[in-house]
Amino acid sequence: MPPEPWLTRAYRFGRALVVGSGATLVDFSIFTTCVGAIELAPAHARLPALVAGACVQFVGNRGFTFRAQAGRLSRQLKLFAAAELITLGLNWSVFQLLLRYVQGIPPEVVSFLGTGLVFLTFAYPMRRLVIFKLPPPLAPPPSAD
């Protein structure tokens, strides 16, 4: 199988950034509301924000980023849920670590930085290479000339 063209990969990553931006907007809105309006501690507000963002990620990545509607939904959901549990744990851990060591930055910005780091190093590669990877199309049978 020939390597995928660079432009195809760049467009897919661009679509992932669009979906990720939407998920981040949902995440950030819920996090900010929980911290500002409900007065939850940032550490407690992080979980509902991450879960909401994950839901946006699944729907957006399946349909828009990777165009993987032909893949089995049940398989993708199971893989996504497993990977997202790891992603949530990484997001939580990186956020806690950054909160502890990065001073003078609002927790919302710390949250954004941590989530971006986890996206680039774990979440995107898992989604592209495992969760939404479709099998190659079947080759047509040879013609009997």
Secondary structure as UniProt FT lines:
FT   HELIX           6..36
FT   HELIX           42..60
FT   HELIX           61..65
FT   TURN            69..70
FT   HELIX           73..101
FT   HELIX           107..118
FT   HELIX           119..123
FT   HELIX           124..126
FT   HELIX           127..131
//
